[in-house]
Amino acid sequence: MSAALTRRTLLQLCGGVSLAGAMAGALRAEGLTSPLAPQTQAGLPFALTTPVHVDEVSLRAKDMALLKRYYQQMLGFEVIREDADMVTLGAGGTPLLNLLNRPNAEYEAGGEAGLYHTAFLMPSRADLAKWLVHVAINQIPLVGFADHSVSEAVYLADPEGNGIEVYSDRSKEGWVWNEGRVTMGTKPLDVDDVLEKTGTGTDRDVYTGAPSALRIGHIHLKVGSLEKARSFYQAGLGLDVTSGSDERGASFLSSGGYHHHIGANIWESENAGRRNEATTGLDWFSLTTADAAIIERQKERLKAQGFTFTETDNGIEAADPWGTRVRLARV
């Protein structure tokens, strides 16, 4: 790839802005206004080997066929299941993204709680580099890109406005922790250095489909109150707060020492009420665990916090304070 493609083409995909403008786009995608991997067992990134981690996300789609085409082109997802009511997309035979057919839905209004972005985790930096060449050659619009210290991220939005992050983690041995909090900064992404990791050059698209180990690394939510979000996701579901603050307007939570599996912010949604289930956007997402005892403990925690749940075949389902349904399932 020429220097023009490494910079100019990618910047055009971010709206024709400068590198500083692309950085601003990434900051907006993270709700900030100033600057803020390797694989492990079974070939999966560290994020997917913790006691609890994100599994699937379901979106209510006004135009299901349009979103299906977008995610197939943008990430190279395969169709796992499909009928008139739902399409399930994924990688390596693993379901990741469900698109629910809601042709009569109104678009979700601004200022409401819901999805900030779904973050798709590439298995390696080389995979991220190959994908970045793919989106550049295919002229897929970007929102921004940034280096978050623990990870390197690129931001997009699908045709119905659902936020997307595509990222790769740096080695967890290099993450900086202090009293249970991890440093997650935001600075400009070294695009040229990332692109050097393709291993195949940058003059052609060799990204022929989503890597089999691509997964959802985290999900970032818009909430009405950080205190209420922590009462559900920390006190109720047992996740640990790893970063963020009320002053910053965001909390980040995880299981097993990951930088974050859940992000929650009030940047656009402070004091938001219960979500409208008749609109587009996030419908439900799932967390998974291999430990049945964790599910039993979370049942007691949810009860103690005053949250109700329903039993499912392999776990439970509960709704957060804004009505987003969260499934905790055993695999």
C-alpha positions as CSV (number, residue, x, y, z in Angstrom):
1,M,0.0,0.0,0.0
2,S,1.3,3.4,-0.8
3,A,1.6,6.2,1.8
4,A,-1.4,7.8,0.1
5,L,-3.5,4.7,1.0
6,T,-2.2,4.3,4.5
7,R,-3.2,7.9,5.4
8,R,-5.3,9.7,2.8
9,T,-7.7,6.8,1.9
10,L,-8.3,5.9,5.6
11,L,-8.8,9.6,6.4
12,Q,-11.3,9.9,3.6
13,L,-13.2,7.0,5.1
14,C,-13.3,9.1,8.3
15,G,-14.9,12.0,6.4
16,G,-11.9,13.5,4.8
17,V,-10.4,14.8,8.0
18,S,-6.9,15.1,9.2
19,L,-5.2,12.6,11.5
20,A,-6.3,14.9,14.4
21,G,-9.8,14.8,13.1
22,A,-9.8,11.0,12.9
23,M,-8.5,11.0,16.5
24,A,-11.4,13.3,17.4
25,G,-13.8,10.8,15.8
26,A,-12.4,8.0,18.0
27,L,-12.7,10.3,21.0
28,R,-16.3,10.9,20.1
29,A,-16.9,7.2,19.7
30,E,-15.6,6.8,23.3
31,G,-17.4,9.8,24.5
32,L,-14.2,11.7,25.4
33,T,-13.0,15.2,24.5
34,S,-9.3,14.8,25.3
35,P,-6.8,12.0,25.0
36,L,-7.3,9.0,27.1
37,A,-3.0,-9.6,21.0
38,P,-2.0,-12.3,21.5
39,Q,-4.1,-15.5,21.7
40,T,-4.4,-17.8,24.6
41,Q,-5.9,-21.2,25.2
42,A,-7.9,-22.9,22.5
43,G,-6.8,-20.1,20.1
44,L,-9.1,-17.6,21.7
45,P,-8.1,-14.1,22.9
46,F,-7.7,-13.6,26.7
47,A,-11.0,-11.8,26.9
48,L,-12.8,-15.0,26.1
49,T,-11.0,-17.2,28.7
50,T,-12.1,-15.3,31.8
51,P,-14.8,-16.8,34.2
52,V,-17.5,-14.7,32.6
53,H,-17.3,-13.0,29.2
54,V,-19.5,-11.6,26.4
55,D,-21.1,-14.1,24.0
56,E,-23.7,-12.8,21.6
57,V,-25.4,-9.5,20.8
58,S,-28.9,-9.1,19.3
59,L,-30.0,-5.9,17.4
60,R,-33.5,-5.0,16.3
61,A,-33.2,-4.2,12.6
62,K,-35.6,-2.1,10.6
63,D,-33.9,-3.4,7.4
64,M,-32.6,-6.8,8.3
65,A,-31.3,-7.6,4.8
66,L,-29.3,-4.3,4.7
67,L,-27.6,-4.9,8.0
68,K,-26.9,-8.5,7.0
69,R,-25.1,-7.4,3.9
70,Y,-23.2,-4.7,5.8
71,Y,-21.8,-7.1,8.5
72,Q,-21.0,-9.7,5.9
73,Q,-19.0,-7.2,3.8
74,M,-17.5,-5.2,6.6
75,L,-16.4,-8.1,8.9
76,G,-16.8,-11.0,6.6
77,F,-19.3,-12.8,8.9
78,E,-20.9,-16.1,7.8
79,V,-24.6,-16.9,8.1
80,I,-25.1,-19.3,11.0
81,R,-28.9,-19.4,10.9
82,E,-31.5,-17.5,8.9
83,D,-35.3,-17.3,8.6
84,A,-37.9,-14.6,8.1
85,D,-37.6,-13.3,11.7
86,M,-33.9,-13.4,12.4
87,V,-30.5,-13.8,10.9
88,T,-27.6,-15.0,13.0
89,L,-24.1,-14.1,11.8
90,G,-20.8,-15.3,13.2
91,A,-17.3,-16.6,12.7
92,G,-15.8,-20.1,12.7
93,G,-19.3,-21.5,13.2
94,T,-19.8,-19.5,16.4
95,P,-22.9,-17.3,16.5
96,L,-22.1,-13.7,17.5
97,L,-24.6,-11.2,16.1
98,N,-28.4,-11.7,15.8
99,L,-30.4,-9.4,13.6
100,L,-34.0,-9.4,14.6
101,N,-36.5,-8.4,11.8
102,R,-38.5,-5.4,12.9
103,P,-39.5,-3.6,9.7
104,N,-42.1,-1.5,11.5
105,A,-39.7,-0.2,14.2
106,E,-39.0,3.4,14.6
107,Y,-35.3,4.4,14.8
108,E,-34.1,4.7,18.4
109,A,-34.1,8.3,19.5
110,G,-31.0,10.2,20.7
111,G,-30.6,10.6,24.5
112,E,-32.0,7.1,25.3
113,A,-30.2,4.3,27.0
114,G,-29.1,1.4,24.9
115,L,-26.1,0.4,22.8
116,Y,-23.0,2.6,22.5
117,H,-21.1,0.1,20.5
118,T,-20.4,-3.6,20.1
119,A,-16.7,-4.3,20.1
120,F,-15.5,-7.1,17.9
121,L,-12.1,-8.4,19.0
122,M,-9.6,-9.5,16.4
123,P,-7.5,-12.5,17.5
124,S,-4.2,-10.7,16.6
125,R,-2.8,-7.4,15.5
126,A,-2.1,-8.9,12.1
127,D,-5.8,-9.8,11.7
128,L,-6.7,-6.1,12.6
129,A,-4.2,-5.0,9.9
130,K,-5.6,-7.2,7.2
131,W,-9.1,-6.1,8.1
132,L,-8.0,-2.4,8.0
133,V,-6.7,-2.9,4.4
134,H,-10.0,-4.6,3.6
135,V,-12.2,-1.7,4.7
136,A,-9.9,0.8,3.0
137,I,-10.0,-1.0,-0.4
138,N,-13.7,-1.5,-0.1
139,Q,-14.3,2.1,0.9
140,I,-16.3,1.3,4.1
141,P,-16.8,4.5,6.1
142,L,-15.0,4.8,9.4
143,V,-15.7,7.0,12.4
144,G,-12.2,7.1,13.9
145,F,-9.3,5.1,15.3
146,A,-7.3,5.3,18.5
147,D,-4.7,3.6,20.7
148,H,-6.2,2.8,24.1
149,S,-2.9,1.6,25.7
150,V,-4.4,-1.9,26.3
151,S,-5.7,-2.1,22.8
152,E,-5.8,-0.6,19.3
153,A,-9.3,0.3,18.0
154,V,-11.1,1.4,14.9
155,Y,-14.7,2.8,15.1
156,L,-17.6,2.5,12.6
157,A,-21.4,2.8,12.6
158,D,-23.7,0.4,10.7
159,P,-26.4,1.7,8.4
160,E,-28.9,2.0,11.2
161,G,-26.6,3.9,13.5
162,N,-25.5,1.1,15.8
163,G,-21.9,1.8,17.0
164,I,-19.1,-0.6,16.3
165,E,-15.6,-1.0,17.5
166,V,-13.1,-3.4,15.8
167,Y,-10.0,-3.9,17.9
168,S,-7.1,-6.0,18.9
169,D,-5.6,-6.3,22.4
170,R,-2.1,-5.7,23.4
171,S,-0.5,-8.4,25.6
172,K,-2.1,-8.4,29.0
173,E,1.4,-8.6,30.5
174,G,1.9,-5.0,29.4
175,W,-1.3,-3.6,30.9
176,V,-0.7,-1.2,33.7
177,W,-2.8,-1.8,36.9
178,N,-2.9,0.2,40.1
179,E,-5.1,-0.9,43.0
180,G,-7.4,-2.9,40.8
181,R,-7.7,-0.2,38.1
182,V,-6.2,-0.5,34.6
183,T,-4.8,2.3,32.6
184,M,-6.8,2.8,29.4
185,G,-5.7,6.0,27.6
186,T,-6.7,7.4,24.3
187,K,-4.0,8.6,21.9
188,P,-3.6,8.6,18.1
189,L,-3.3,5.2,16.5
190,D,-0.1,4.5,14.6
191,V,-1.9,3.4,11.4
192,D,1.3,2.8,9.4
193,D,2.8,0.6,12.2
194,V,-0.4,-1.5,12.3
195,L,-0.5,-1.9,8.6
196,E,3.1,-3.2,8.6
197,K,1.8,-6.3,10.4
198,T,-0.3,-7.7,7.6
199,G,2.4,-10.1,6.6
200,T,1.1,-10.0,3.0
201,G,1.6,-6.4,2.1
202,T,-1.0,-3.7,1.7
203,D,-1.6,-3.5,-2.0
204,R,-4.4,-6.1,-2.1
205,D,-7.3,-7.4,0.0
206,V,-6.4,-10.7,1.5
207,Y,-9.1,-10.5,4.2
208,T,-11.5,-13.2,2.8
209,G,-13.6,-13.7,5.9
210,A,-13.8,-13.2,9.6
211,P,-11.0,-15.1,11.5
212,S,-12.4,-18.2,13.1
213,A,-11.4,-16.9,16.6
214,L,-13.0,-13.4,16.1
215,R,-15.4,-12.8,19.0
216,I,-17.2,-10.0,20.8
217,G,-14.6,-8.7,23.3
218,H,-16.9,-6.2,25.1
219,I,-20.1,-4.3,24.8
220,H,-20.4,-0.6,25.6
221,L,-23.8,0.7,26.8
222,K,-25.5,4.0,27.2
223,V,-27.2,4.2,30.7
224,G,-29.2,6.7,32.6
225,S,-27.2,6.5,35.9
226,L,-23.7,5.0,36.7
227,E,-24.8,4.2,40.2
228,K,-27.8,2.2,38.9
229,A,-25.6,0.5,36.3
230,R,-23.1,-0.6,38.9
231,S,-25.9,-1.9,41.1
232,F,-26.9,-4.2,38.3
233,Y,-23.6,-5.1,36.5
234,Q,-21.3,-5.0,39.5
235,A,-23.4,-5.8,42.6
236,G,-25.9,-8.0,40.7
237,L,-23.9,-9.7,38.0
238,G,-20.6,-9.8,40.0
239,L,-18.4,-8.0,37.5
240,D,-15.4,-5.9,38.9
241,V,-15.0,-2.2,38.2
242,T,-11.7,-1.8,36.4
243,S,-11.7,1.8,35.2
244,G,-13.7,5.0,34.9
245,S,-15.3,7.3,37.4
246,D,-18.4,9.4,38.0
247,E,-16.5,12.5,37.1
248,R,-15.5,10.9,33.8
249,G,-19.1,9.8,33.3
250,A,-18.3,6.2,32.6
251,S,-17.6,2.9,34.4
252,F,-15.8,-0.1,32.9
253,L,-16.3,-3.6,34.4
254,S,-14.9,-7.0,33.7
255,S,-14.4,-10.6,34.9
256,G,-11.0,-12.3,35.5
257,G,-8.7,-9.3,35.1
258,Y,-9.7,-8.3,31.6
259,H,-9.6,-4.5,30.9
260,H,-13.4,-4.5,30.4
261,H,-16.2,-6.7,29.2
262,I,-18.9,-4.0,29.9
263,G,-18.7,-0.3,29.5
264,A,-21.4,2.0,30.7
265,N,-21.6,5.8,30.2
266,I,-24.0,8.7,30.7
267,W,-22.4,11.0,28.0
268,E,-25.6,11.1,25.9
269,S,-28.1,9.4,28.1
270,E,-28.0,10.8,31.7
271,N,-31.3,10.4,33.5
272,A,-32.7,8.3,30.6
273,G,-35.8,6.3,31.4
274,R,-36.8,2.8,30.4
275,R,-36.1,2.0,26.8
276,N,-38.8,1.7,24.1
277,E,-38.9,-1.9,22.9
278,A,-40.6,-0.9,19.7
279,T,-37.5,0.9,18.3
280,T,-34.4,-0.3,16.6
281,G,-31.1,-0.9,18.5
282,L,-30.0,-3.3,21.1
283,D,-32.5,-6.0,22.1
284,W,-30.4,-8.3,24.3
285,F,-26.9,-9.5,24.8
286,S,-25.4,-12.6,26.6
287,L,-22.7,-13.3,29.0
288,T,-21.4,-16.9,29.3
289,T,-19.6,-19.0,31.9
290,A,-18.4,-22.6,32.2
291,D,-19.1,-22.6,35.9
292,A,-22.6,-23.4,37.1
293,A,-21.8,-22.1,40.5
294,I,-21.3,-18.6,39.1
295,I,-24.8,-18.6,37.8
296,E,-26.2,-19.7,41.2
297,R,-24.2,-17.0,43.0
298,Q,-25.4,-14.3,40.6
299,K,-29.0,-15.4,41.2
300,E,-28.5,-14.5,44.9
301,R,-26.7,-11.3,44.1
302,L,-29.5,-10.2,41.8
303,K,-32.2,-11.0,44.4
304,A,-30.2,-9.0,47.0
305,Q,-30.2,-6.0,44.7
306,G,-33.9,-6.3,44.0
307,F,-33.7,-7.5,40.4
308,T,-35.9,-10.2,39.1
309,F,-34.8,-12.9,36.6
310,T,-36.3,-15.8,34.7
311,E,-34.8,-19.2,34.3
312,T,-33.7,-20.4,30.9
313,D,-32.6,-23.8,29.6
314,N,-28.9,-23.1,30.5
315,G,-29.0,-20.1,32.8
316,I,-31.0,-16.9,33.6
317,E,-32.2,-13.7,31.9
318,A,-32.6,-10.4,33.7
319,A,-33.2,-6.8,32.6
320,D,-31.0,-3.9,33.5
321,P,-32.6,-0.8,35.0
322,W,-33.3,0.5,31.4
323,G,-34.9,-2.7,30.1
324,T,-32.0,-4.1,28.2
325,R,-32.2,-7.9,28.6
326,V,-29.0,-9.7,29.7
327,R,-28.6,-13.4,29.5
328,L,-26.2,-15.3,31.7
329,A,-25.7,-18.8,30.2
330,R,-23.6,-21.8,31.0
331,V,-21.7,-23.4,28.1
